[in-house]
Amino acid sequence: MRNLNRIGGAAAITAALALTACGGGGGSTGPETAKGQEAGSDLSKLISVNEKPAADLEQGGKVTLPLGNIGPDFNGFSNNGNSADNSALQIPMNPVAVNSGGIGGCWKLDFEGKASPNKDFCETVENEVEDGKQTITIKVNEKATYNDGTPIDIKAFQNTWNILKSPDAGYDIVSSGAYEFVESVEAGSSDKEIIVKTSQPVYPLEDLFFGLIHPAVNSPEIFNEGFNGELHPEWMAGPFKLDQYDTAAKTVTLVPNEKWWGNKPVLENVVFRQLETSAQIAAFKNGEIDAMSANTISLYKQLEGTSNSEVRRGQRLFAGGMNLNAQRITDVAVREAIFAAVDREALRKVRFNGLNWEEPSSGSMMLLPFSEYYQDNYPVKETGPEAAKKVLTDAGYTENANGIMEKDGKPAAFKISNFGDDPTTLAFTQTLQQQLQAGGMDVGIDQRASADFGKVLGSREFDMSVSGYTVGADATSAVKQYYDSKTNENQLGDAELDKKIADLASIEDNAERNKAAMEVEKEHMAKYFSMGVVMNGPQISFVRTGLANYGPSLFQSLSQVPDWTTLGWEKK
């Protein structure tokens, strides 16, 4: 499942693709020249985390990291809780449930996006296909137990399946994914052996049980409402545990979990603070937080030269910029005109101004251009103000006295929601507004705080937002989340596309399956115009000198922490 991200530079701690790493105490050198990668890149060169063995680090210590929003809904499987910040917050204390970001439930990813069993929870995962039927056998770690003493066993797997297998059961799930093809989840020789049978083969295997839901979360009421303002640490399992959630100070403090059976963490404290972008700048310069993203030139210049810091630079695993709410912008012609009016290159120049970053126009929400499976699916070839007006004219719109295109007395009018107080992000939104206005549309800006991001996007309280999603290494789960008519939040699609999406999950060959997913995206974009990629963009992180095992780490970590048990400080 892909997490929502706003396009701003600092709020979401997200996975990133490192191209270079410059350090040396925050010297005033400016960003290094870098380009977005294309297929065939040597991804082993694209990691920058200051990797150190845990044994070589100071035992103990504290790390403080910023988030754009903490809560209010902490259920990452629900639409209201589906944000990158929520995942980043919960990975260190609840990796059993986190359903994206490099680790979750039965699975963990390496930096290239290859999956293997997460042995803290699932020691082995075996797959067998016979006569078109698939049997998956999972051996659960005997020690795996939730904080409340509930064993992680067949009940957790059955509960996860029952909740996620259908969007029609009353649970506000993001996507049913491959669970709709699961026929049964039963215990084998013990409650720690899980036998999963499917109605058709399901690939990739990690689309199942990448995150498990505690058996106590067993009703739509608990799932949809029970995590509003409540973290429920008793239903978690991980190397850290919740020490304090201070709603007034907007901080979450974690300490090592004495019940954890895996590798013990180096740190004795992890603190997350909810901070607006401007507050993050002051906090980092004052030594109150230990890292922050600086993905715009305004942020970079304000942080440049900060003592006791270094820069770790890369490419964000992000796609987006134009997120349209089709339940508000209901006319597909208006949505197509938005795509036609946008000058993506000009927007990227605003966004990347001064960052020495170049990238081609990306045309997929699901894969980045460096993926061997990538193809450009952007649905509009003719762009500019006149192209946008032609789309509207062909749909029956005419220009009124104010220069706004309207139809049946109703103007093409909407607002763009912009989050946070970073001036570069606002300039990007204002430039987008001007491009759309030049295309004959009446467009305003709905300015929101970073802390409102999860609520606004989760409850669909926007017309168009400057936001997007994290990008994975395989398009199979994303194509269903974004483009299945029963799953995507815009409820756009049709039976023909839904059938293609259902069929592709059973294609074992990775290249063939991803090609099929790409073709679905191409067709959906050309019909419905709901999400458009303006940019992928760089990840530039300012990090406190001496912080080890933190930084851009590709698909291995959404939070830039490849392994929370090894995050710590170099010995002085």
C-alpha positions in Angstrom: 0.0 0.0 0.0 1.3 3.5 -0.8 1.3 6.3 1.7 0.0 9.8 1.0 2.7 12.5 1.0 2.4 16.2 0.7 4.9 17.7 -1.8 6.5 20.0 0.7 10.1 19.7 1.7 10.1 18.9 5.4 7.1 17.3 6.9 7.1 13.7 5.7 10.1 11.5 6.6 10.1 9.3 3.5 12.3 6.8 1.8 14.8 8.4 -0.6 17.3 7.5 -3.3 20.7 8.8 -2.4 22.9 10.1 -5.2 25.7 11.7 -3.3 26.7 12.3 0.3 28.5 15.4 1.4 29.5 16.1 4.9 32.2 17.9 6.9 30.3 20.0 9.4 27.8 21.9 7.4 30.1 23.9 5.1 28.4 26.5 2.8 28.9 24.7 -0.5 25.4 24.5 -1.9 23.7 21.4 -3.3 25.8 19.2 -5.5 24.7 18.7 -9.1 22.5 15.6 -9.5 20.0 14.1 -11.9 17.1 11.7 -11.5 18.2 8.2 -12.4 17.0 6.1 -15.3 16.8 2.4 -15.9 20.1 0.6 -15.6 21.5 2.6 -12.7 23.8 0.9 -10.3 21.5 1.2 -7.2 24.2 0.0 -4.9 25.8 3.4 -5.2 22.7 5.2 -4.2 22.7 4.7 -0.5 23.8 7.2 2.1 23.2 6.3 5.7 26.6 6.5 7.5 26.4 2.7 8.0 28.0 1.4 11.2 27.7 -1.9 13.1 25.6 -1.5 16.3 28.5 -2.8 18.4 30.6 0.2 17.3 28.1 2.7 18.5 27.6 4.4 21.9 25.0 2.4 23.8 22.1 4.6 24.9 21.4 8.1 23.8 18.4 9.9 22.3 17.3 10.8 18.7 14.7 13.4 18.1 13.0 13.6 14.7 10.3 15.8 13.3 6.9 15.0 11.7 4.5 17.2 9.9 1.6 15.6 11.7 1.0 13.2 14.5 -2.4 11.6 14.2 -5.2 12.1 14.7 -6.0 8.7 13.3 -3.3 6.1 14.0 -4.7 3.2 12.0 -2.4 3.0 9.0 -4.7 0.5 7.3 -7.5 3.0 7.1 -7.9 5.9 4.7 -7.7 8.4 7.5 -4.5 7.0 8.9 -2.8 6.3 5.5 0.0 8.8 5.6 3.8 8.6 5.4 4.1 10.4 8.8 1.9 7.8 10.5 4.0 5.0 9.1 7.3 6.7 10.1 6.0 7.2 13.6 4.9 3.6 14.1 7.7 1.6 12.4 10.0 1.5 15.5 7.3 0.4 17.9 4.9 -1.5 15.7 6.7 -3.1 12.7 4.3 -6.0 12.9 1.5 -3.8 11.6 3.2 -1.1 9.4 2.0 -1.9 5.9 4.6 0.0 3.9 8.0 1.7 4.3 10.4 -1.2 3.9 9.2 -3.4 6.7 5.9 -4.8 7.9 4.4 -8.0 9.2 5.9 -11.0 7.4 8.2 -9.0 5.1 11.1 -6.7 4.8 12.6 -5.1 1.7 16.2 -4.5 0.8 17.3 -1.2 -0.7 16.5 -2.5 -4.3 12.9 -3.4 -3.2 13.5 -7.2 -3.1 11.4 -8.9 -0.4 12.4 -11.6 2.1 10.7 -12.9 5.2 11.0 -10.7 8.3 12.2 -13.4 10.7 11.2 -11.5 13.8 7.6 -12.4 12.9 7.6 -14.9 10.0 10.6 -17.3 9.9 9.7 -18.9 6.5 7.2 -18.4 3.7 6.8 -21.2 1.3 4.7 -21.1 -1.9 3.3 -23.9 -4.0 1.0 -23.8 -7.0 -0.8 -26.9 -8.3 -3.7 -27.0 -10.8 -4.1 -23.3 -10.7 -4.5 -23.2 -7.0 -1.9 -21.7 -4.6 -1.0 -22.7 -1.1 1.2 -20.4 1.0 2.7 -21.9 4.2 4.0 -19.4 6.8 5.9 -20.4 9.9 5.5 -17.8 12.6 8.3 -17.0 15.1 7.4 -18.9 18.3 8.5 -15.8 20.3 6.3 -13.4 18.4 3.8 -11.8 20.8 1.9 -8.6 21.1 2.6 -6.2 24.0 -0.6 -7.3 25.7 0.5 -11.0 25.7 -1.6 -12.1 22.7 0.4 -14.5 20.6 1.0 -13.5 17.0 -0.5 -16.5 15.4 -3.4 -17.8 13.3 -5.9 -15.4 14.9 -3.9 -12.3 13.7 -3.6 -13.7 10.2 -7.3 -14.6 10.0 -8.3 -11.2 11.4 -6.1 -9.4 8.8 -7.7 -11.3 6.0 -11.2 -10.8 7.2 -10.8 -7.1 7.4 -8.8 -6.5 4.2 -10.5 -8.9 1.8 -13.4 -6.6 0.8 -14.2 -2.9 0.9 -17.9 -3.8 1.3 -17.6 -5.2 4.9 -17.8 -1.8 6.6 -14.1 -1.3 7.2 -12.7 1.9 5.8 -9.7 0.1 4.2 -7.4 1.8 1.7 -7.3 -1.3 -0.6 -8.2 -5.0 -0.5 -5.2 -5.7 -2.5 -4.6 -9.4 -3.1 -6.7 -10.5 -0.1 -9.9 -10.8 -2.3 -8.2 -13.8 -3.9 -7.6 -15.6 -0.6 -10.1 -18.5 0.0 -9.0 -19.6 3.4 -6.5 -18.9 6.2 -6.2 -21.9 8.5 -3.8 -23.3 11.2 -1.5 -26.1 10.2 0.3 -28.3 12.7 0.0 -25.5 15.3 -1.5 -22.0 15.6 2.0 -20.8 14.6 1.8 -22.5 11.2 -0.4 -20.6 8.8 -1.9 -22.3 5.7 -3.2 -19.8 3.1 -5.1 -21.0 0.1 -6.0 -18.7 -2.8 -8.6 -18.9 -5.6 -5.9 -17.9 -8.1 -2.1 -17.5 -7.8 -1.1 -14.2 -6.2 2.1 -12.3 -7.0 4.2 -10.8 -5.6 3.8 -12.9 -2.4 4.7 -9.8 -0.2 1.3 -8.3 -1.2 -0.1 -10.6 1.5 0.5 -10.0 5.2 2.8 -7.0 4.7 1.4 -5.9 8.0 -0.8 -7.7 10.5 -3.9 -6.5 12.5 -4.3 -7.4 16.1 -7.2 -9.8 16.8 -8.8 -7.3 19.1 -9.4 -4.9 16.2 -12.4 -7.0 15.2 -15.2 -4.6 14.2 -15.7 -1.7 11.8 -16.3 0.5 14.8 -12.9 -0.2 16.4 -11.1 -0.2 13.0 -12.7 3.1 11.8 -13.0 5.0 15.0 -10.9 3.3 17.7 -7.6 4.8 16.7 -8.7 8.4 16.6 -6.3 10.0 19.1 -5.4 6.5 20.5 -2.1 4.7 19.6 -3.1 1.5 21.4 0.4 0.4 22.4 -1.0 -2.8 23.9 -1.8 -4.0 20.3 1.7 -3.3 19.1 5.0 -5.3 18.9 8.4 -3.9 18.2 11.9 -3.1 19.5 10.5 0.2 21.0 7.4 0.8 23.0 5.4 3.9 23.7 6.6 5.8 26.8 4.5 9.0 26.4 2.1 10.6 24.0 1.8 14.3 24.9 -1.1 15.7 23.0 -0.4 19.2 24.3 3.3 19.3 23.4 2.5 17.2 20.3 5.3 14.7 21.0 5.6 10.9 21.1 8.4 9.4 23.2 9.6 5.8 22.8 11.8 3.6 25.0 13.2 0.1 24.4 10.6 -2.6 24.7 11.6 -5.1 27.4 9.2 -7.6 25.8 10.9 -7.5 22.4 12.5 -10.8 21.4 14.6 -9.6 18.5 17.8 -7.5 18.4 17.9 -4.9 21.2 18.0 -1.3 20.1 21.1 0.9 20.7 19.1 4.0 21.7 17.4 4.5 25.0 15.0 7.2 23.7 13.3 8.1 20.4 11.3 11.3 20.3 9.0 12.4 17.5 7.8 16.1 17.5 5.0 17.6 15.3 6.5 20.7 13.8 5.6 23.1 11.0 8.4 23.5 8.5 9.6 26.9 9.9 9.7 25.4 13.4 11.8 22.5 12.2 14.4 24.9 10.9 14.8 26.6 14.2 14.7 23.3 16.1 17.5 21.8 13.9 19.7 24.8 14.1 19.3 24.9 17.9 20.1 21.2 18.3 16.6 20.2 19.4 16.0 17.8 16.5 18.7 15.6 14.8 17.6 15.5 11.2 15.1 17.2 8.8 14.4 17.2 5.1 15.3 20.3 3.1 13.9 19.5 -0.3 13.5 23.2 -1.4 16.1 25.9 -1.8 14.5 28.1 0.8 15.0 25.4 3.4 18.4 24.5 2.2 19.7 28.0 2.4 18.3 28.5 5.9 20.0 25.3 7.1 23.2 25.7 5.2 26.2 26.2 7.5 24.5 24.7 10.6 27.2 23.6 12.9 27.6 19.9 13.8 25.6 18.8 10.7 26.1 17.1 7.3 24.0 16.7 4.2 22.8 13.3 2.8 21.3 13.8 -0.6 19.2 11.6 -2.9 15.9 11.2 -4.8 12.6 10.9 -3.1 10.5 7.8 -3.7 7.6 10.0 -4.5 5.2 10.6 -7.4 2.6 13.3 -7.6 1.8 16.9 -7.6 -1.7 16.8 -8.9 -4.1 14.9 -6.8 -7.7 15.5 -7.9 -10.9 14.8 -6.0 -13.2 13.6 -8.7 -16.1 13.7 -6.2 -15.8 17.4 -6.2 -14.3 18.1 -9.7 -16.9 15.8 -11.2 -16.6 16.8 -14.9 -13.9 14.7 -16.6 -13.4 17.5 -19.1 -12.4 19.9 -16.4 -9.9 17.3 -15.0 -8.5 16.7 -18.5 -8.2 20.5 -19.0 -6.2 20.6 -15.7 -3.7 18.0 -17.1 -3.5 20.0 -20.4 -3.0 23.4 -18.7 -0.1 22.3 -16.6 3.4 23.1 -17.7 5.3 20.5 -15.6 8.8 21.6 -16.6 8.0 25.1 -15.5 6.7 23.8 -12.2 9.8 21.7 -11.6 12.0 24.8 -12.3 10.1 26.6 -9.5 10.3 23.6 -7.2 14.0 22.7 -7.8 15.3 26.2 -8.2 18.8 26.4 -6.8 19.0 22.7 -6.0 21.1 21.7 -9.0 18.6 18.9 -9.7 17.3 17.8 -13.1 14.9 15.1 -14.0 12.8 14.1 -17.0 9.0 14.4 -16.9 7.8 11.2 -15.2 4.5 9.7 -16.4 3.7 7.1 -13.8 2.3 7.2 -10.3 3.5 3.7 -9.6 7.1 3.4 -10.7 10.1 5.8 -11.0 12.0 6.2 -14.2 14.9 4.1 -12.9 12.7 1.1 -12.8 13.2 -1.5 -15.5 9.4 -1.7 -15.7 8.7 2.0 -16.1 6.8 3.6 -19.0 5.5 7.1 -19.5 1.7 7.1 -19.1 1.0 10.8 -18.9 -2.3 11.1 -20.9 -1.9 14.6 -22.5 0.5 15.4 -25.3 -0.7 18.9 -26.3 -0.3 21.2 -23.3 -0.7 24.9 -22.6 -3.5 27.4 -22.1 -5.0 27.0 -25.5 -4.9 23.2 -25.3 -6.8 23.4 -22.0 -9.4 25.8 -23.4 -9.9 23.5 -26.4 -10.6 20.5 -24.2 -13.3 22.6 -22.4 -14.7 24.1 -25.6 -15.0 20.6 -27.1 -16.9 19.6 -24.0 -19.5 22.5 -24.5 -17.8 25.2 -22.3 -17.7 28.8 -23.5 -15.8 31.8 -22.1 -17.9 34.2 -19.9 -17.3 37.9 -19.5 -14.7 37.3 -16.8 -12.7 35.0 -19.1 -13.7 31.9 -17.2 -14.9 28.8 -19.1 -18.4 27.8 -18.1 -21.1 25.4 -19.1 -24.8 25.7 -18.3 -24.0 28.7 -16.2 -21.5 26.8 -14.0 -17.9 27.9 -14.2 -14.9 25.6 -14.1 -13.9 26.6 -10.6 -12.1 24.9 -7.7 -9.3 25.4 -5.1 -5.9 23.9 -4.7 -5.1 22.8 -1.1 -1.5 23.7 -0.1 0.0 22.4 3.1 2.7 23.9 5.3 4.5 27.2 5.4 7.5 26.6 3.1 7.7 29.5 0.6 9.0 27.4 -2.2 6.1 25.0 -1.9 3.7 28.0 -1.9 5.4 29.4 -5.0 4.9 26.1 -6.7 1.2 26.1 -5.9 0.8 29.7 -7.0 2.5 28.9 -10.3 0.2 26.0 -10.8 -2.7 28.3 -10.0 -1.6 30.8 -12.6 -1.2 28.0 -15.3 -4.7 26.8 -14.6 -6.2 30.3 -14.6 -4.5 30.9 -18.0 -6.4 27.8 -19.2 -9.7 29.4 -18.4 -10.4 28.0 -15.0 -11.3 30.0 -11.8 -8.8 28.6 -9.3 -8.1 29.7 -5.7 -5.7 28.4 -3.0 -6.9 26.7 0.2 -3.9 27.2 2.6 -3.6 24.6 5.4 -1.2 23.8 8.1 1.0 20.7 7.8 -0.8 19.2 10.8 -4.1 19.2 8.8 -2.7 17.0 6.0 -3.9 13.6 7.2 -7.3 14.9 8.1 -7.9 16.8 4.9 -6.7 14.1 2.6 -8.2 11.2 4.6 -11.7 12.8 4.7 -11.5 14.1 1.1 -11.9 17.7 2.2 -10.2 19.1 -0.9 -10.8 19.8 -4.6 -7.2 19.4 -5.8 -4.2 19.0 -3.6 -0.4 19.4 -4.1 0.4 15.9 -2.9 1.2 12.4 -4.0 2.2 8.9 -2.9 5.3 7.0 -2.0 6.6 4.8 -4.8 7.4 1.1 -4.5 9.5 -1.3 -6.6 6.5 -3.2 -7.9 3.3 -1.8 -9.4 1.0 -4.7 -8.5 -0.5 -3.4 -5.3 -0.5 0.3 -6.4 -2.5 -0.4 -9.6 -5.3 -1.7 -7.5 -5.1 1.0 -4.9 -5.2 3.8 -7.5 -7.2 2.4 -10.4 -9.7 -0.3 -9.3 -13.2 1.3 -9.3 -14.1 -0.5 -6.0 -10.9 0.6 -4.3 -9.6 4.0 -5.4 -10.9 6.9 -3.4 -12.2 8.7 -6.5 -14.4 5.7 -7.3 -13.3 6.0 -10.9 -13.0 3.0 -13.2 -15.0 0.4 -15.0 -15.6 -3.3 -15.2 -13.1 -3.9 -18.0 -10.3 -2.2 -16.2 -11.2 -4.0 -12.9 -11.0 -7.3 -14.7 -7.5 -6.5 -16.1 -6.4 -5.5 -12.6 -7.8 -8.8 -11.1 -6.1 -10.9 -13.7 -2.6 -9.3 -13.5 -2.2 -10.3 -9.9 -1.9 -14.0 -11.0 1.0 -13.3 -13.4 4.1 -14.8 -11.9 6.7 -13.2 -14.2 7.6 -9.8 -12.7 8.2 -8.0 -16.0 5.0 -9.3 -17.6 3.0 -8.4 -14.5 4.4 -4.9 -14.2 3.9 -4.3 -17.9 0.2 -5.3 -17.5 -0.1 -2.9 -14.6 1.5 -0.1 -16.6 -1.0 -0.6 -19.4 -3.9 -0.4 -16.9 -2.5 2.9 -15.6 -2.1 4.3 -19.1 -5.7 3.4 -20.0 -7.1 4.7 -16.7 -5.3 8.0 -16.9 -6.5 8.6 -20.5 -10.1 8.0 -19.4 -10.4 9.5 -16.0 -7.6 12.0 -15.3 -7.5 11.7 -11.5 -3.8 11.8 -10.6 -0.9 13.4 -12.4 2.8 13.3 -11.9 4.5 16.7 -11.9 7.6 15.6 -10.2 9.5 12.9 -8.3 12.2 15.2 -6.9 15.3 15.1 -4.7 15.6 14.0 -1.0 18.0 16.3 0.8 18.4 15.6 4.5 20.4 17.6 7.0 21.6 15.2 9.7 23.4 15.7 12.9 27.1 14.7 12.6 27.7 11.3 14.1 24.2 9.9 13.6 24.7 6.4 12.2 22.4 4.2 10.1 20.2 7.1 9.1 19.6 8.6 5.7 18.4 7.9 2.1 18.0 4.1 1.8 15.8 3.5 -1.2 13.0 1.0 -0.6 14.5 -0.3 2.6 13.1 2.4 4.7 10.3 5.0 4.5 11.6 6.8 7.6 15.3 6.8 6.4 16.1 4.3 9.2 17.0 0.9 7.6 17.0 -0.8 11.0 15.7 0.9 14.2 17.7 -1.4 16.4 21.0 0.0 14.9 20.1 3.7 14.8 22.5 5.5 17.1 25.5 7.7 17.7 29.1 7.1 16.8 31.5 6.8 19.7 33.3 10.1 20.5 
